[in-house]
Amino acid sequence: MPALKVSNTSVRILGFVCVVAMISGCSDDSEPAGNDRVAPDTGPLDVATGDVEQDAEAVSDVVDENEDTAEGSTPDAVIDAGPRTYAGCFADTLGRFEQVPDYDQYGPVIGSHCLGTNHQDIVNVQKVVFFGDSVTVGTPPSFEEEYYRTILSNRLRERFGESLVVESFARFGARTDDLLLPSDEQLVRAFPEPEELRTLVVMTIGGNDLYRWIEMFNDGASRDEISAKVDESIAQMRDAIEWLVEPGRFTNGVYVLFANTYEFTDGTGDTLVCEIAPSIGLTEPWPQGQEFVIRYNEAFLEIAVDTQTDMIFLQEEFCGHGFNAANPDAPCYRGPDTEVWFDFTCIHPNPAGHARMAEMFEALIAE
């Protein structure tokens, strides 16, 4: 979850970051024409085919193809050739949840790495622009060279050349309404006119929206009121991605990568498992929020399919690396001594988490 608004105040997380600081002491050379993104030849995935059971409600019965996948590793070696499915990639984990996302209903093309979708053939990038929230900005106690944005930028220069232009418009506390609306207009400020360089967009967004819903729950909002805010955020995300891929906006093409929304409770909804949770307004558990997280992330995946952009499975990869990592009763428990990927602020990646995020985005770019 990215940086969050402090409960009962209009001040966004920039102030919280200052408080935290005090507490801590502190390729293919093909050329797609115009704005087109080149998709693999496999086309949309037929969810009725493949080597595993497709029904998300029966994921516990999925064949055992993925049982030997090493924790935190890319599962290339244990997945047979052919179409991947979300249910197949995460069979070991999904069966332990009462509710699971049904991504496969949208027919995504899943990468062989099972770290996200594979709708774009990303080649000959000339410019990289980062958007979103504090996860992308980077926060202490991690150092700048440890931020996923820094790691990924360095690797992209190695891949596409030292002349690669790198910019960031991400900011602390950003929500989906900050992408296009006057509150921040991140996308509009970055691209006020058609962009001539072939551009790769990388984004983390949505965690502050999730925090707003937790805040609403703590303040006594009804399920319908929270649901309406979820729908509003989904619409804003769709508007932003559709704006980016609108024909003519990037005269030599654009690729778009974004993350779904993670949380630090390892699927339990127990927000108090993080020691300083009460100081940032997380005053009681919200297990009912799982419904909204699933719906939100399903909508992000649907947007990726509809716009032929790509999404990394950040929630799925980080689940089990939160503050319930040592709890064998947590739905995505990965075993003893599993590394935590969040820092003491509850909501930001630590250096290990940032490193894994960089690997995930890079995997989607490389395939």
Contacts in CASP RR format, 6 or more apart in sequence:
PFRMAT RR
TARGET T0000
AUTHOR 0000-0000-0000
METHOD contacts of the structure
MODEL  1
MPALKVSNTSVRILGFVCVVAMISGCSDDSEPAGNDRVAPDTGPLDVATG
DVEQDAEAVSDVVDENEDTAEGSTPDAVIDAGPRTYAGCFADTLGRFEQV
PDYDQYGPVIGSHCLGTNHQDIVNVQKVVFFGDSVTVGTPPSFEEEYYRT
ILSNRLRERFGESLVVESFARFGARTDDLLLPSDEQLVRAFPEPEELRTL
VVMTIGGNDLYRWIEMFNDGASRDEISAKVDESIAQMRDAIEWLVEPGRF
TNGVYVLFANTYEFTDGTGDTLVCEIAPSIGLTEPWPQGQEFVIRYNEAF
LEIAVDTQTDMIFLQEEFCGHGFNAANPDAPCYRGPDTEVWFDFTCIHPN
PAGHARMAEMFEALIAE
1 207 0 8 1.000
1 208 0 8 1.000
1 210 0 8 1.000
1 211 0 8 1.000
1 261 0 8 1.000
1 262 0 8 1.000
1 263 0 8 1.000
1 264 0 8 1.000
1 346 0 8 1.000
1 347 0 8 1.000
2 132 0 8 1.000
2 133 0 8 1.000
2 134 0 8 1.000
2 135 0 8 1.000
2 136 0 8 1.000
2 173 0 8 1.000
2 174 0 8 1.000
2 204 0 8 1.000
2 205 0 8 1.000
2 206 0 8 1.000
2 207 0 8 1.000
2 208 0 8 1.000
2 347 0 8 1.000
2 348 0 8 1.000
3 12 0 8 1.000
3 13 0 8 1.000
3 14 0 8 1.000
3 16 0 8 1.000
3 17 0 8 1.000
3 133 0 8 1.000
3 134 0 8 1.000
3 135 0 8 1.000
3 137 0 8 1.000
3 139 0 8 1.000
3 172 0 8 1.000
3 173 0 8 1.000
3 208 0 8 1.000
3 347 0 8 1.000
3 348 0 8 1.000
4 13 0 8 1.000
4 16 0 8 1.000
4 173 0 8 1.000
4 207 0 8 1.000
4 208 0 8 1.000
4 211 0 8 1.000
4 280 0 8 1.000
4 347 0 8 1.000
5 11 0 8 1.000
5 12 0 8 1.000
5 13 0 8 1.000
5 173 0 8 1.000
5 208 0 8 1.000
5 211 0 8 1.000
5 212 0 8 1.000
5 215 0 8 1.000
6 12 0 8 1.000
6 13 0 8 1.000
6 15 0 8 1.000
6 16 0 8 1.000
6 280 0 8 1.000
6 281 0 8 1.000
7 215 0 8 1.000
7 218 0 8 1.000
7 280 0 8 1.000
7 281 0 8 1.000
7 283 0 8 1.000
8 215 0 8 1.000
8 219 0 8 1.000
12 172 0 8 1.000
12 173 0 8 1.000
12 208 0 8 1.000
13 134 0 8 1.000
13 172 0 8 1.000
13 173 0 8 1.000
13 208 0 8 1.000
14 172 0 8 1.000
14 173 0 8 1.000
16 280 0 8 1.000
17 134 0 8 1.000
17 139 0 8 1.000
17 140 0 8 1.000
17 172 0 8 1.000
19 279 0 8 1.000
20 139 0 8 1.000
20 140 0 8 1.000
20 344 0 8 1.000
20 345 0 8 1.000
21 140 0 8 1.000
23 276 0 8 1.000
24 140 0 8 1.000
24 141 0 8 1.000
24 344 0 8 1.000
26 140 0 8 1.000
26 141 0 8 1.000
27 123 0 8 1.000
27 124 0 8 1.000
27 159 0 8 1.000
27 160 0 8 1.000
28 121 0 8 1.000
28 123 0 8 1.000
29 123 0 8 1.000
29 124 0 8 1.000
30 38 0 8 1.000
30 121 0 8 1.000
30 123 0 8 1.000
31 124 0 8 1.000
32 38 0 8 1.000
32 121 0 8 1.000
32 123 0 8 1.000
32 253 0 8 1.000
34 247 0 8 1.000
34 248 0 8 1.000
34 250 0 8 1.000
34 251 0 8 1.000
34 252 0 8 1.000
34 253 0 8 1.000
35 245 0 8 1.000
35 246 0 8 1.000
35 247 0 8 1.000
35 248 0 8 1.000
35 249 0 8 1.000
35 250 0 8 1.000
35 251 0 8 1.000
35 253 0 8 1.000
35 254 0 8 1.000
36 253 0 8 1.000
37 119 0 8 1.000
37 120 0 8 1.000
37 121 0 8 1.000
37 245 0 8 1.000
37 253 0 8 1.000
37 254 0 8 1.000
37 255 0 8 1.000
37 256 0 8 1.000
37 308 0 8 1.000
37 309 0 8 1.000
38 120 0 8 1.000
38 121 0 8 1.000
38 123 0 8 1.000
39 109 0 8 1.000
39 119 0 8 1.000
39 120 0 8 1.000
39 121 0 8 1.000
39 308 0 8 1.000
40 109 0 8 1.000
40 118 0 8 1.000
40 119 0 8 1.000
40 121 0 8 1.000
42 83 0 8 1.000
42 109 0 8 1.000
43 109 0 8 1.000
44 107 0 8 1.000
44 109 0 8 1.000
44 305 0 8 1.000
45 83 0 8 1.000
45 84 0 8 1.000
45 85 0 8 1.000
45 104 0 8 1.000
45 107 0 8 1.000
45 108 0 8 1.000
45 109 0 8 1.000
45 110 0 8 1.000
46 83 0 8 1.000
46 107 0 8 1.000
47 54 0 8 1.000
47 85 0 8 1.000
47 104 0 8 1.000
47 105 0 8 1.000
47 107 0 8 1.000
48 54 0 8 1.000
49 83 0 8 1.000
50 82 0 8 1.000
50 83 0 8 1.000
50 85 0 8 1.000
51 63 0 8 1.000
51 65 0 8 1.000
51 80 0 8 1.000
51 82 0 8 1.000
52 62 0 8 1.000
52 63 0 8 1.000
52 65 0 8 1.000
52 85 0 8 1.000
52 87 0 8 1.000
52 88 0 8 1.000
52 91 0 8 1.000
53 59 0 8 1.000
53 61 0 8 1.000
53 62 0 8 1.000
53 63 0 8 1.000
53 87 0 8 1.000
53 88 0 8 1.000
54 85 0 8 1.000
54 87 0 8 1.000
54 104 0 8 1.000
55 87 0 8 1.000
56 86 0 8 1.000
56 87 0 8 1.000
56 94 0 8 1.000
56 100 0 8 1.000
56 101 0 8 1.000
56 102 0 8 1.000
56 103 0 8 1.000
56 104 0 8 1.000
56 105 0 8 1.000
59 87 0 8 1.000
59 88 0 8 1.000
59 90 0 8 1.000
59 91 0 8 1.000
59 94 0 8 1.000
59 95 0 8 1.000
59 100 0 8 1.000
60 91 0 8 1.000
60 94 0 8 1.000
60 95 0 8 1.000
62 87 0 8 1.000
62 88 0 8 1.000
62 91 0 8 1.000
63 91 0 8 1.000
64 91 0 8 1.000
65 78 0 8 1.000
65 79 0 8 1.000
65 80 0 8 1.000
65 88 0 8 1.000
65 91 0 8 1.000
66 75 0 8 1.000
66 78 0 8 1.000
66 79 0 8 1.000
66 88 0 8 1.000
66 89 0 8 1.000
66 90 0 8 1.000
66 91 0 8 1.000
66 92 0 8 1.000
67 78 0 8 1.000
67 92 0 8 1.000
68 78 0 8 1.000
69 75 0 8 1.000
69 78 0 8 1.000
69 92 0 8 1.000
71 334 0 8 1.000
71 335 0 8 1.000
71 338 0 8 1.000
72 317 0 8 1.000
72 334 0 8 1.000
72 356 0 8 1.000
74 113 0 8 1.000
74 114 0 8 1.000
74 115 0 8 1.000
74 359 0 8 1.000
74 363 0 8 1.000
75 89 0 8 1.000
75 113 0 8 1.000
75 114 0 8 1.000
76 112 0 8 1.000
76 113 0 8 1.000
79 89 0 8 1.000
79 112 0 8 1.000
79 114 0 8 1.000
83 109 0 8 1.000
83 110 0 8 1.000
84 109 0 8 1.000
84 110 0 8 1.000
84 111 0 8 1.000
84 112 0 8 1.000
84 114 0 8 1.000
85 104 0 8 1.000
85 110 0 8 1.000
86 101 0 8 1.000
86 103 0 8 1.000
86 104 0 8 1.000
86 108 0 8 1.000
86 110 0 8 1.000
86 313 0 8 1.000
87 94 0 8 1.000
87 104 0 8 1.000
89 110 0 8 1.000
89 114 0 8 1.000
89 313 0 8 1.000
90 114 0 8 1.000
90 313 0 8 1.000
90 316 0 8 1.000
93 316 0 8 1.000
93 319 0 8 1.000
93 331 0 8 1.000
93 332 0 8 1.000
94 100 0 8 1.000
96 331 0 8 1.000
96 332 0 8 1.000
96 333 0 8 1.000
97 267 0 8 1.000
97 331 0 8 1.000
97 332 0 8 1.000
98 290 0 8 1.000
99 290 0 8 1.000
99 291 0 8 1.000
99 294 0 8 1.000
100 294 0 8 1.000
101 294 0 8 1.000
101 297 0 8 1.000
101 298 0 8 1.000
101 301 0 8 1.000
102 298 0 8 1.000
103 298 0 8 1.000
103 301 0 8 1.000
106 298 0 8 1.000
106 301 0 8 1.000
106 302 0 8 1.000
106 305 0 8 1.000
107 305 0 8 1.000
108 117 0 8 1.000
108 119 0 8 1.000
108 301 0 8 1.000
108 304 0 8 1.000
108 305 0 8 1.000
109 117 0 8 1.000
109 118 0 8 1.000
109 119 0 8 1.000
110 116 0 8 1.000
110 117 0 8 1.000
110 118 0 8 1.000
111 117 0 8 1.000
111 118 0 8 1.000
111 364 0 8 1.000
111 367 0 8 1.000
112 118 0 8 1.000
112 367 0 8 1.000
113 363 0 8 1.000
113 364 0 8 1.000
113 367 0 8 1.000
114 313 0 8 1.000
115 312 0 8 1.000
115 313 0 8 1.000
115 317 0 8 1.000
115 359 0 8 1.000
115 360 0 8 1.000
115 363 0 8 1.000
115 364 0 8 1.000
116 310 0 8 1.000
116 311 0 8 1.000
116 312 0 8 1.000
116 313 0 8 1.000
116 360 0 8 1.000
116 363 0 8 1.000
116 364 0 8 1.000
117 301 0 8 1.000
117 304 0 8 1.000
117 305 0 8 1.000
117 310 0 8 1.000
117 311 0 8 1.000
117 364 0 8 1.000
118 310 0 8 1.000
118 364 0 8 1.000
118 367 0 8 1.000
119 304 0 8 1.000
119 305 0 8 1.000
119 308 0 8 1.000
119 309 0 8 1.000
119 310 0 8 1.000
120 255 0 8 1.000
120 256 0 8 1.000
120 308 0 8 1.000
120 309 0 8 1.000
120 310 0 8 1.000
122 200 0 8 1.000
122 255 0 8 1.000
122 364 0 8 1.000
122 365 0 8 1.000
124 160 0 8 1.000
124 198 0 8 1.000
125 156 0 8 1.000
125 159 0 8 1.000
125 160 0 8 1.000
125 164 0 8 1.000
125 198 0 8 1.000
125 199 0 8 1.000
125 200 0 8 1.000
125 255 0 8 1.000
126 160 0 8 1.000
126 163 0 8 1.000
126 164 0 8 1.000
126 165 0 8 1.000
126 197 0 8 1.000
126 198 0 8 1.000
126 199 0 8 1.000
126 252 0 8 1.000
127 164 0 8 1.000
127 165 0 8 1.000
127 166 0 8 1.000
127 167 0 8 1.000
127 195 0 8 1.000
127 197 0 8 1.000
127 198 0 8 1.000
127 199 0 8 1.000
127 200 0 8 1.000
128 153 0 8 1.000
128 156 0 8 1.000
128 164 0 8 1.000
128 165 0 8 1.000
128 166 0 8 1.000
128 167 0 8 1.000
128 199 0 8 1.000
128 200 0 8 1.000
128 201 0 8 1.000
128 202 0 8 1.000
129 166 0 8 1.000
129 167 0 8 1.000
129 168 0 8 1.000
129 169 0 8 1.000
129 190 0 8 1.000
129 199 0 8 1.000
129 200 0 8 1.000
129 201 0 8 1.000
129 202 0 8 1.000
130 136 0 8 1.000
130 149 0 8 1.000
130 166 0 8 1.000
130 167 0 8 1.000
130 168 0 8 1.000
130 169 0 8 1.000
130 170 0 8 1.000
130 201 0 8 1.000
130 202 0 8 1.000
130 203 0 8 1.000
131 168 0 8 1.000
131 169 0 8 1.000
131 170 0 8 1.000
131 179 0 8 1.000
131 186 0 8 1.000
131 187 0 8 1.000
131 190 0 8 1.000
131 201 0 8 1.000
131 202 0 8 1.000
131 203 0 8 1.000
131 205 0 8 1.000
132 169 0 8 1.000
132 170 0 8 1.000
132 171 0 8 1.000
132 174 0 8 1.000
132 178 0 8 1.000
132 179 0 8 1.000
132 186 0 8 1.000
132 203 0 8 1.000
132 204 0 8 1.000
132 205 0 8 1.000
133 170 0 8 1.000
133 171 0 8 1.000
133 172 0 8 1.000
133 173 0 8 1.000
133 174 0 8 1.000
133 175 0 8 1.000
133 204 0 8 1.000
133 205 0 8 1.000
133 206 0 8 1.000
133 207 0 8 1.000
133 208 0 8 1.000
134 170 0 8 1.000
134 171 0 8 1.000
134 172 0 8 1.000
134 173 0 8 1.000
134 174 0 8 1.000
134 348 0 8 1.000
135 148 0 8 1.000
135 204 0 8 1.000
135 259 0 8 1.000
135 348 0 8 1.000
135 349 0 8 1.000
135 357 0 8 1.000
136 148 0 8 1.000
136 149 0 8 1.000
136 168 0 8 1.000
136 170 0 8 1.000
136 202 0 8 1.000
136 203 0 8 1.000
136 204 0 8 1.000
137 147 0 8 1.000
137 149 0 8 1.000
137 168 0 8 1.000
137 170 0 8 1.000
137 171 0 8 1.000
137 172 0 8 1.000
138 144 0 8 1.000
138 147 0 8 1.000
138 149 0 8 1.000
138 348 0 8 1.000
138 354 0 8 1.000
139 172 0 8 1.000
139 343 0 8 1.000
139 345 0 8 1.000
139 348 0 8 1.000
141 343 0 8 1.000
141 344 0 8 1.000
142 343 0 8 1.000
142 348 0 8 1.000
142 349 0 8 1.000
142 350 0 8 1.000
142 351 0 8 1.000
142 354 0 8 1.000
143 351 0 8 1.000
144 150 0 8 1.000
145 151 0 8 1.000
146 351 0 8 1.000
146 354 0 8 1.000
146 355 0 8 1.000
147 354 0 8 1.000
148 349 0 8 1.000
148 353 0 8 1.000
148 354 0 8 1.000
148 355 0 8 1.000
148 357 0 8 1.000
148 358 0 8 1.000
148 361 0 8 1.000
149 168 0 8 1.000
149 170 0 8 1.000
149 202 0 8 1.000
151 354 0 8 1.000
151 355 0 8 1.000
151 358 0 8 1.000
152 202 0 8 1.000
152 357 0 8 1.000
152 358 0 8 1.000
152 361 0 8 1.000
152 362 0 8 1.000
153 166 0 8 1.000
155 358 0 8 1.000
155 362 0 8 1.000
156 164 0 8 1.000
156 166 0 8 1.000
156 200 0 8 1.000
156 362 0 8 1.000
156 365 0 8 1.000
157 164 0 8 1.000
157 166 0 8 1.000
159 365 0 8 1.000
159 366 0 8 1.000
165 197 0 8 1.000
167 190 0 8 1.000
169 186 0 8 1.000
169 187 0 8 1.000
169 189 0 8 1.000
169 190 0 8 1.000
170 186 0 8 1.000
170 203 0 8 1.000
170 204 0 8 1.000
171 178 0 8 1.000
171 184 0 8 1.000
171 186 0 8 1.000
173 208 0 8 1.000
174 184 0 8 1.000
174 186 0 8 1.000
174 205 0 8 1.000
174 208 0 8 1.000
175 205 0 8 1.000
175 206 0 8 1.000
175 207 0 8 1.000
175 208 0 8 1.000
175 209 0 8 1.000
175 212 0 8 1.000
175 233 0 8 1.000
176 205 0 8 1.000
176 206 0 8 1.000
176 209 0 8 1.000
176 233 0 8 1.000
176 236 0 8 1.000
176 237 0 8 1.000
176 240 0 8 1.000
177 183 0 8 1.000
177 233 0 8 1.000
177 236 0 8 1.000
178 184 0 8 1.000
178 185 0 8 1.000
178 186 0 8 1.000
179 185 0 8 1.000
179 186 0 8 1.000
179 187 0 8 1.000
179 205 0 8 1.000
179 236 0 8 1.000
179 237 0 8 1.000
179 239 0 8 1.000
179 240 0 8 1.000
180 186 0 8 1.000
180 187 0 8 1.000
180 188 0 8 1.000
180 236 0 8 1.000
180 239 0 8 1.000
180 240 0 8 1.000
180 243 0 8 1.000
181 236 0 8 1.000
187 240 0 8 1.000
187 243 0 8 1.000
187 244 0 8 1.000
191 249 0 8 1.000
191 250 0 8 1.000
194 248 0 8 1.000
194 249 0 8 1.000
194 250 0 8 1.000
194 251 0 8 1.000
195 249 0 8 1.000
195 250 0 8 1.000
195 251 0 8 1.000
195 252 0 8 1.000
195 254 0 8 1.000
196 251 0 8 1.000
196 252 0 8 1.000
197 252 0 8 1.000
198 250 0 8 1.000
198 252 0 8 1.000
198 253 0 8 1.000
198 254 0 8 1.000
199 250 0 8 1.000
199 253 0 8 1.000
199 254 0 8 1.000
199 255 0 8 1.000
200 254 0 8 1.000
200 255 0 8 1.000
200 256 0 8 1.000
200 257 0 8 1.000
200 365 0 8 1.000
201 244 0 8 1.000
201 254 0 8 1.000
201 255 0 8 1.000
201 256 0 8 1.000
201 257 0 8 1.000
201 258 0 8 1.000
202 257 0 8 1.000
202 258 0 8 1.000
202 361 0 8 1.000
203 256 0 8 1.000
203 257 0 8 1.000
203 258 0 8 1.000
203 259 0 8 1.000
204 258 0 8 1.000
204 259 0 8 1.000
204 314 0 8 1.000
205 237 0 8 1.000
205 258 0 8 1.000
205 259 0 8 1.000
206 233 0 8 1.000
206 237 0 8 1.000
206 261 0 8 1.000
206 296 0 8 1.000
207 261 0 8 1.000
207 262 0 8 1.000
207 347 0 8 1.000
209 229 0 8 1.000
209 230 0 8 1.000
209 233 0 8 1.000
209 261 0 8 1.000
209 296 0 8 1.000
210 261 0 8 1.000
210 263 0 8 1.000
210 292 0 8 1.000
210 293 0 8 1.000
210 296 0 8 1.000
211 347 0 8 1.000
212 229 0 8 1.000
213 226 0 8 1.000
213 229 0 8 1.000
213 230 0 8 1.000
213 289 0 8 1.000
213 292 0 8 1.000
214 271 0 8 1.000
214 282 0 8 1.000
214 286 0 8 1.000
214 289 0 8 1.000
215 281 0 8 1.000
216 225 0 8 1.000
216 226 0 8 1.000
216 229 0 8 1.000
217 226 0 8 1.000
217 286 0 8 1.000
217 288 0 8 1.000
217 289 0 8 1.000
218 281 0 8 1.000
218 282 0 8 1.000
218 283 0 8 1.000
218 284 0 8 1.000
223 288 0 8 1.000
226 292 0 8 1.000
227 292 0 8 1.000
230 292 0 8 1.000
230 295 0 8 1.000
230 296 0 8 1.000
233 296 0 8 1.000
234 296 0 8 1.000
234 299 0 8 1.000
234 300 0 8 1.000
237 299 0 8 1.000
237 300 0 8 1.000
237 303 0 8 1.000
238 299 0 8 1.000
238 303 0 8 1.000
238 306 0 8 1.000
241 256 0 8 1.000
241 258 0 8 1.000
241 303 0 8 1.000
241 304 0 8 1.000
241 307 0 8 1.000
241 309 0 8 1.000
242 307 0 8 1.000
243 249 0 8 1.000
244 254 0 8 1.000
244 256 0 8 1.000
244 309 0 8 1.000
245 254 0 8 1.000
245 256 0 8 1.000
245 307 0 8 1.000
245 308 0 8 1.000
245 309 0 8 1.000
255 309 0 8 1.000
255 310 0 8 1.000
256 307 0 8 1.000
256 309 0 8 1.000
256 310 0 8 1.000
257 309 0 8 1.000
257 310 0 8 1.000
257 311 0 8 1.000
257 312 0 8 1.000
257 361 0 8 1.000
257 364 0 8 1.000
257 365 0 8 1.000
258 300 0 8 1.000
258 304 0 8 1.000
258 309 0 8 1.000
258 310 0 8 1.000
258 311 0 8 1.000
258 312 0 8 1.000
259 311 0 8 1.000
259 312 0 8 1.000
259 314 0 8 1.000
259 357 0 8 1.000
259 360 0 8 1.000
260 296 0 8 1.000
260 297 0 8 1.000
260 300 0 8 1.000
260 301 0 8 1.000
260 311 0 8 1.000
260 312 0 8 1.000
260 313 0 8 1.000
260 314 0 8 1.000
260 315 0 8 1.000
260 316 0 8 1.000
261 293 0 8 1.000
261 296 0 8 1.000
261 297 0 8 1.000
261 300 0 8 1.000
261 314 0 8 1.000
261 315 0 8 1.000
262 314 0 8 1.000
262 315 0 8 1.000
262 318 0 8 1.000
262 319 0 8 1.000
263 269 0 8 1.000
263 293 0 8 1.000
263 315 0 8 1.000
264 271 0 8 1.000
264 273 0 8 1.000
264 274 0 8 1.000
264 322 0 8 1.000
264 323 0 8 1.000
264 342 0 8 1.000
264 346 0 8 1.000
264 347 0 8 1.000
265 271 0 8 1.000
265 273 0 8 1.000
265 322 0 8 1.000
265 323 0 8 1.000
265 324 0 8 1.000
266 319 0 8 1.000
266 320 0 8 1.000
266 321 0 8 1.000
266 322 0 8 1.000
266 323 0 8 1.000
266 324 0 8 1.000
266 325 0 8 1.000
266 327 0 8 1.000
266 330 0 8 1.000
266 331 0 8 1.000
266 332 0 8 1.000
266 333 0 8 1.000
267 290 0 8 1.000
267 319 0 8 1.000
267 324 0 8 1.000
267 330 0 8 1.000
267 331 0 8 1.000
267 332 0 8 1.000
268 285 0 8 1.000
268 287 0 8 1.000
268 324 0 8 1.000
268 327 0 8 1.000
268 330 0 8 1.000
268 331 0 8 1.000
269 285 0 8 1.000
269 286 0 8 1.000
269 287 0 8 1.000
269 289 0 8 1.000
269 290 0 8 1.000
270 285 0 8 1.000
270 287 0 8 1.000
270 324 0 8 1.000
271 277 0 8 1.000
271 282 0 8 1.000
271 284 0 8 1.000
271 285 0 8 1.000
271 286 0 8 1.000
271 346 0 8 1.000
272 278 0 8 1.000
272 282 0 8 1.000
272 284 0 8 1.000
272 285 0 8 1.000
273 323 0 8 1.000
273 324 0 8 1.000
274 282 0 8 1.000
274 323 0 8 1.000
274 342 0 8 1.000
274 344 0 8 1.000
274 346 0 8 1.000
275 344 0 8 1.000
276 344 0 8 1.000
276 345 0 8 1.000
276 346 0 8 1.000
277 283 0 8 1.000
277 346 0 8 1.000
280 345 0 8 1.000
280 346 0 8 1.000
280 347 0 8 1.000
282 346 0 8 1.000
293 315 0 8 1.000
297 315 0 8 1.000
300 311 0 8 1.000
301 311 0 8 1.000
303 309 0 8 1.000
303 311 0 8 1.000
304 310 0 8 1.000
304 311 0 8 1.000
310 364 0 8 1.000
312 357 0 8 1.000
312 360 0 8 1.000
312 361 0 8 1.000
312 364 0 8 1.000
313 360 0 8 1.000
314 357 0 8 1.000
314 360 0 8 1.000
317 356 0 8 1.000
317 360 0 8 1.000
318 341 0 8 1.000
318 342 0 8 1.000
318 353 0 8 1.000
318 356 0 8 1.000
319 331 0 8 1.000
319 332 0 8 1.000
320 330 0 8 1.000
320 332 0 8 1.000
320 333 0 8 1.000
320 334 0 8 1.000
320 338 0 8 1.000
321 334 0 8 1.000
321 338 0 8 1.000
321 339 0 8 1.000
321 340 0 8 1.000
321 341 0 8 1.000
321 342 0 8 1.000
321 353 0 8 1.000
322 340 0 8 1.000
322 341 0 8 1.000
322 342 0 8 1.000
323 340 0 8 1.000
323 342 0 8 1.000
323 346 0 8 1.000
324 330 0 8 1.000
324 333 0 8 1.000
325 333 0 8 1.000
325 334 0 8 1.000
325 338 0 8 1.000
325 339 0 8 1.000
325 340 0 8 1.000
326 336 0 8 1.000
326 338 0 8 1.000
327 333 0 8 1.000
328 335 0 8 1.000
339 352 0 8 1.000
340 350 0 8 1.000
340 352 0 8 1.000
341 349 0 8 1.000
341 350 0 8 1.000
341 352 0 8 1.000
341 353 0 8 1.000
341 356 0 8 1.000
342 348 0 8 1.000
342 349 0 8 1.000
342 350 0 8 1.000
342 353 0 8 1.000
343 349 0 8 1.000
343 350 0 8 1.000
349 356 0 8 1.000
349 357 0 8 1.000
END
